[in-house]
């Protein structure tokens, strides 16, 4: 990293760059021969012979290989005693390489296209670019109004390459490398913010924001989407591609009232107009009360929220092969405005709304010790989530067949699915500047506890004749698949040119209802849902160490070890029916043993264990 410094007139210019290179890391599992045979309907002797040669079925359960470089420039230039121009710009490019599941010869017959009798591993490469720039002007008028004008442009783009695979519908004439398309998103934002302290007790702020968003889906090459498409990742067809845009304009006003040195009230309102979702008005009231000077402070707020569906949620369509219910199936994720949604009867997406409450305390008995405790309650209405993988013949597959969609076994859509409630607590504590030898010691604690649940199906689903549009798998994904408790206890020690940090991260329990588990496809509110099977991740703790050495004022070297003790997730299956073998469900959720550390579609924290980081910073 290279950075600049200040100018004589008070401005500054900084420039930084970052180069990163991560290689593959593997956590391959051992495949179960019997259940592999059941999944693919293959000959037991063929599977036994193959796994005797390749116990992991040549499946590369790998941390992706990444190569990236990024640049950032930031500057501020005084124009007068009261005004300055500011600007920043960034650009990053990254190549990410990974693997799809290895196609064994009893899974997909290579048909001599690849000349690989032991099967083939499709490769998957993403070429990403990320860019952004802001130009702004700040000034303070003679009458003490603060004005900030800015314009921002930013976006990202990803293009995919799939290799070492083929399109079975093209037979021997199929290529083995494909360009299945990609995505681009960018926005242009203009802001004006005005503020002034009108008196000792009142401050006022107001402003406006205009935004235009554009989302593009790139079509793949014809061979990538022809009929069944390229194996592992079919391309986007021209029918499901295109450029989509919208704009919104918002205005806001904010008033702060300092009733006394100890009491403050704040009120904010914001009005938005969306070109595709109409109008929204949201507000927030907050208060702060010093109880014992600034040593003990209470604060609280109540607010509403509004989130329009993203363009990606409205327009994304894709078909992929997934492992579900112990089988390999083709699943279609169809957009919300296409013929598929109309055939099934899926309503158009609407915006999410929320009602939020917070209450907290700030404690700072002295300058070196502080504690903040904040509780929150968040009610989200008409929450936008991906539906279940619906495969009911009458309500899903038959309507899709009637419009010519015959190459999928299940379908999912983004929907206004449910209302949810989350209650939680955040605690942050710091104790700094403790003398130890010739250095300074500090302790830091950050803790989050939360509980989320679905309160009811969204009213947007009323009248739909769908079987479990939001099942136990999707319920767990939205509410319990992340740890209900997570905390980080850190120790930081600085002595002369050295800084040493030790962080211990606790991941609390999490639960999931994997696809294929008994009862996973039941609707979340089915009377029997609470007694069904689930996967439980056990609490685990990881330890990270970072060491920084300041060679001189311009050069710093740092070395880190993440997950020093190579701690990996551990999980178990709970509530299995008496007539269901543990081994059967275990192989269902791990793809016959391929994904032993995290299961096929759930993950507690990284399964790749200890990692090493080395960095060097240069200033000029």
FENFEN-V783460 format. One record per residue. RES is the residue in one small letter. SS is DSSP state (2 for helix, 1 for strand, 0 for the rest). PHI is phi in whole degrees, -180 to 180 (none if undefined). Layout:
# FENFEN-V783460
RES:SS:PHI ; RES:SS:PHI
This chain:
# FENFEN-V783460
x:0:none ; x:1:-123 ; x:1:-130 ; x:0:-100 ; x:0:-144 ; x:1:-78 ; x:0:-92 ; x:0:-65 ; x:0:-84 ; x:0:100 ; x:0:-81 ; x:1:-152 ; x:1:-143 ; x:1:-125 ; x:1:-137 ; x:1:-139 ; x:1:-140 ; x:1:-139 ; x:1:-118 ; x:1:-135 ; x:1:-143 ; x:1:-120 ; x:0:-93 ; x:0:-64 ; x:1:-133 ; x:1:-114 ; x:0:-135 ; x:0:-73 ; x:0:-101 ; x:0:-106 ; x:0:-84 ; x:0:-84 ; x:2:-66 ; x:2:-64 ; x:2:-74 ; x:2:-64 ; x:2:-64 ; x:2:-65 ; x:2:-65 ; x:2:-103 ; x:0:62 ; x:0:-93 ; x:0:-72 ; x:2:-60 ; x:2:-67 ; x:2:-66 ; x:2:-67 ; x:2:-59 ; x:2:-65 ; x:2:-68 ; x:2:-73 ; x:2:-65 ; x:2:-85 ; x:0:-132 ; x:0:-58 ; x:0:-95 ; x:0:56 ; x:0:60 ; x:0:-81 ; x:0:-98 ; x:0:-85 ; x:1:-121 ; x:1:-71 ; x:0:-61 ; x:1:-85 ; x:1:-130 ; x:1:-129 ; x:1:-146 ; x:1:-144 ; x:1:-137 ; x:1:-134 ; x:1:-142 ; x:1:-127 ; x:1:-141 ; x:1:-149 ; x:1:-141 ; x:1:-128 ; x:1:-63 ; x:0:-101 ; x:0:-156 ; x:0:-65 ; x:0:-113 ; x:1:-135 ; x:1:-153 ; x:1:-94 ; x:1:-137 ; x:1:-157 ; x:1:-149 ; x:1:-149 ; x:1:-141 ; x:1:-149 ; x:1:-141 ; x:1:-132 ; x:1:-145 ; x:1:-117 ; x:1:-118 ; x:1:-117 ; x:1:-149 ; x:1:-128 ; x:1:-87 ; x:1:-60 ; x:1:-64 ; x:1:-91 ; x:0:-72 ; x:0:-65 ; x:0:-89 ; x:0:-95 ; x:0:-127 ; x:0:-72 ; x:0:-60 ; x:0:52 ; x:0:65 ; x:0:-66 ; x:0:-101 ; x:0:54 ; x:0:-133 ; x:0:-61 ; x:0:-94 ; x:0:95 ; x:1:-152 ; x:1:-112 ; x:1:-63 ; x:1:-100 ; x:1:-139 ; x:1:-123 ; x:1:-117 ; x:1:-104 ; x:1:-113 ; x:1:-131 ; x:1:-135 ; x:1:-147 ; x:1:-171 ; x:1:-156 ; x:1:-133 ; x:1:-127 ; x:1:-141 ; x:1:-139 ; x:1:-117 ; x:1:-151 ; x:1:-124 ; x:0:-75 ; x:0:-62 ; x:0:-93 ; x:0:72 ; x:0:-85 ; x:1:-93 ; x:1:-125 ; x:1:-131 ; x:1:-113 ; x:1:-151 ; x:1:-132 ; x:1:-130 ; x:1:-128 ; x:1:-160 ; x:1:179 ; x:1:-152 ; x:1:-149 ; x:1:-137 ; x:1:-122 ; x:1:-104 ; x:1:-133 ; x:1:-113 ; x:1:-130 ; x:0:54 ; x:0:-150 ; x:0:-160 ; x:0:-103 ; x:2:-61 ; x:2:-69 ; x:2:-94 ; x:2:60 ; x:2:-66 ; x:2:-87 ; x:0:-69 ; x:0:-70 ; x:0:-112 ; x:0:-128 ; x:1:-136 ; x:1:-113 ; x:1:-81 ; x:1:108 ; x:1:172 ; x:1:-142 ; x:1:-140 ; x:1:-138 ; x:1:-148 ; x:1:-142 ; x:1:-122 ; x:1:-129 ; x:1:-118 ; x:1:-130 ; x:1:-135 ; x:1:-128 ; x:1:-127 ; x:1:-150 ; x:1:-163 ; x:1:-87 ; x:0:-74 ; x:0:-157 ; x:0:-64 ; x:0:-113 ; x:1:-133 ; x:1:-127 ; x:1:-129 ; x:1:-142 ; x:1:-155 ; x:1:179 ; x:1:-149 ; x:1:-138 ; x:1:-119 ; x:1:-137 ; x:1:-123 ; x:1:-115 ; x:1:-138 ; x:1:-128 ; x:1:-126 ; x:1:-107 ; x:1:-86 ; x:0:-72 ; x:0:-82 ; x:0:-70 ; x:2:-53 ; x:2:-67 ; x:2:-76 ; x:2:-119 ; x:0:-62 ; x:0:50 ; x:0:-75 ; x:0:79 ; x:0:-67 ; x:0:-63 ; x:0:94 ; x:0:-154 ; x:0:-65 ; x:0:-78 ; x:0:-82 ; x:0:-81 ; x:2:-57 ; x:2:-63 ; x:2:-101 ; x:0:-113 ; x:1:145 ; x:1:-117 ; x:1:-130 ; x:1:-145 ; x:1:-159 ; x:1:-137 ; x:1:-146 ; x:1:-126 ; x:1:-131 ; x:1:-132 ; x:1:-144 ; x:1:-142 ; x:1:-139 ; x:1:-130 ; x:1:-116 ; x:1:-121 ; x:1:-91 ; x:0:-62 ; x:0:-155 ; x:0:-65 ; x:0:-103 ; x:1:-127 ; x:1:-135 ; x:1:-120 ; x:1:-140 ; x:1:-133 ; x:1:-135 ; x:1:-137 ; x:1:-139 ; x:1:-117 ; x:1:-124 ; x:1:-125 ; x:1:-104 ; x:0:-67 ; x:0:-116 ; x:0:-132 ; x:1:76 ; x:1:-103 ; x:1:-148 ; x:1:-126 ; x:1:-124 ; x:1:-148 ; x:1:-151 ; x:1:-120 ; x:1:-140 ; x:1:-145 ; x:1:-139 ; x:1:-134 ; x:1:-79 ; x:1:-92 ; x:1:-124 ; x:0:55 ; x:0:-97 ; x:0:-81 ; x:1:-141 ; x:1:-128 ; x:1:-108 ; x:1:-148 ; x:1:-162 ; x:1:-157 ; x:1:-137 ; x:1:-153 ; x:1:-114 ; x:1:-140 ; x:1:-149 ; x:1:-135 ; x:0:-71 ; x:0:-58 ; x:0:-72 ; x:2:-62 ; x:2:-65 ; x:2:-67 ; x:2:-79 ; x:2:-114 ; x:0:-69 ; x:0:-138 ; x:1:-161 ; x:1:-125 ; x:1:-139 ; x:1:-89 ; x:1:-131 ; x:1:-95 ; x:1:-142 ; x:0:55 ; x:0:77 ; x:1:-134 ; x:1:-92 ; x:1:-132 ; x:1:-92 ; x:1:-117 ; x:1:-103 ; x:1:-101 ; x:0:-104 ; x:0:-73 ; x:0:-88 ; x:0:-123 ; x:0:-90 ; x:2:-66 ; x:2:-66 ; x:2:-64 ; x:2:-66 ; x:2:-65 ; x:2:-82 ; x:0:97 ; x:0:-70 ; x:0:-74 ; x:0:-65 ; x:0:-67 ; x:0:-122 ; x:0:-78 ; x:1:-77 ; x:1:-131 ; x:1:-146 ; x:1:-130 ; x:1:-129 ; x:1:-132 ; x:1:-135 ; x:1:-152 ; x:1:-152 ; x:1:-129 ; x:1:-119 ; x:1:-123 ; x:1:-147 ; x:1:-66 ; x:1:-151 ; x:0:-69 ; x:0:-101 ; x:1:-129 ; x:1:-148 ; x:1:-141 ; x:1:-124 ; x:1:-130 ; x:1:-132 ; x:1:-102 ; x:1:-145 ; x:1:-134 ; x:1:-125 ; x:1:-107 ; x:1:-111 ; x:1:-111 ; x:1:58 ; x:1:-63 ; x:1:-87 ; x:1:-142 ; x:1:-76 ; x:0:-70 ; x:0:-63 ; x:0:-78 ; x:1:-85 ; x:0:-134 ; x:0:-62 ; x:2:-65 ; x:2:-70 ; x:2:-95 ; x:2:-121 ; x:2:-70 ; x:2:-63 ; x:2:-60 ; x:2:-70 ; x:2:-60 ; x:2:-66 ; x:0:-108 ; x:0:92 ; x:0:-93 ; x:0:-119 ; x:0:-104 ; x:0:-129 ; x:0:-102 ; x:1:-157 ; x:1:-141 ; x:1:-137 ; x:0:-143 ; x:1:-74 ; x:1:-139 ; x:1:-77 ; x:1:-86 ; x:1:-148 ; x:1:-102 ; x:1:-129 ; x:1:-134 ; x:1:-126 ; x:1:-120 ; x:1:-156 ; x:1:-141 ; x:1:-113 ; x:1:-130 ; x:1:-131 ; x:1:-133 ; x:1:-137 ; x:1:-131 ; x:1:-116 ; x:1:58 ; x:1:-89 ; x:1:-71 ; x:1:-146 ; x:0:55 ; x:0:-103 ; x:1:-120 ; x:1:-123 ; x:1:-112 ; x:1:-141 ; x:1:-117 ; x:1:-136 ; x:1:-134 ; x:1:-128 ; x:1:-138 ; x:1:-130 ; x:1:-123 ; x:1:-153 ; x:1:-140 ; x:1:-117 ; x:1:-151 ; x:1:-86 ; x:1:-98 ; x:1:-171 ; x:1:-68 ; x:0:-64 ; x:2:-64 ; x:2:-65 ; x:2:-91 ; x:0:-58 ; x:0:90 ; x:0:-81 ; x:0:-97 ; x:0:-116 ; x:0:-90 ; x:0:50 ; x:0:-64 ; x:0:-138 ; x:1:-96 ; x:2:-65 ; x:2:-63 ; x:2:-71 ; x:2:-60 ; x:2:-64 ; x:2:-60 ; x:2:-85 ; x:2:-126 ; x:0:-122 ; x:0:-76 ; x:0:-103 ; x:0:-57 ; x:0:-74 ; x:1:-136 ; x:1:-142 ; x:1:-142 ; x:1:-130 ; x:1:-108 ; x:1:-120 ; x:1:-125 ; x:1:-126 ; x:1:-131 ; x:1:-121 ; x:1:-144 ; x:0:52 ; x:0:-91 ; x:1:-106 ; x:1:-136 ; x:1:-124 ; x:1:-122 ; x:1:-126 ; x:1:-123 ; x:1:-112 ; x:1:-111 ; x:1:-100 ; x:1:-104 ; x:0:-73 ; x:0:-66 ; x:1:-144 ; x:1:-129 ; x:1:-150 ; x:0:-113 ; x:0:-64 ; x:0:-56 ; x:0:100 ; x:0:-73 ; x:0:-56 ; x:0:83 ; x:0:-66 ; x:0:-88 ; x:0:-68 ; x:1:-59 ; x:0:-58 ; x:0:-102 ; x:0:-63 ; x:0:-56 ; x:0:-96 ; x:2:-63 ; x:2:-69 ; x:2:-103 ; x:0:-88 ; x:0:-70 ; x:1:-155 ; x:1:-104 ; x:1:-119 ; x:1:-85 ; x:0:-78 ; x:0:-61 ; x:1:-143 ; x:1:-128 ; x:1:-116 ; x:1:-126 ; x:1:-121 ; x:1:-127 ; x:1:-129 ; x:1:-124 ; x:1:-116 ; x:1:-127 ; x:1:-86 ; x:1:-61 ; x:1:-157 ; x:0:-67 ; x:0:-115 ; x:1:-132 ; x:1:-135 ; x:1:-116 ; x:1:-134 ; x:1:-137 ; x:1:-138 ; x:1:-125 ; x:1:-95 ; x:0:58 ; x:0:-53 ; x:0:-96 ; x:0:55 ; x:0:-77 ; x:0:-119 ; x:0:-60 ; x:0:-131 ; x:1:-144 ; x:1:-149 ; x:1:-96 ; x:1:-123 ; x:0:61 ; x:0:-73 ; x:0:-61 ; x:0:-64 ; x:0:-97 ; x:0:-119 ; x:0:-74 ; x:2:-57 ; x:2:-61 ; x:2:-66 ; x:2:-70 ; x:2:-56 ; x:2:-72 ; x:2:-66 ; x:2:-85 ; x:0:-112 ; x:0:53 ; x:0:61 ; x:0:100 ; x:0:-65 ; x:0:-122 ; x:0:-77 ; x:0:-77 ; x:0:-131 ; x:0:73 ; x:0:-68 ; x:0:-133 ; x:0:-145 ; x:0:-149 ; x:0:-82 ; x:0:-156 ; x:0:-56 ; x:0:-92 ; x:0:-98 ; x:0:67 ; x:0:-66 ; x:1:-133 ; x:1:-116 ; x:1:-128 ; x:1:-132 ; x:1:-139 ; x:1:-142 ; x:1:-113 ; x:1:-126 ; x:1:-117 ; x:0:-134
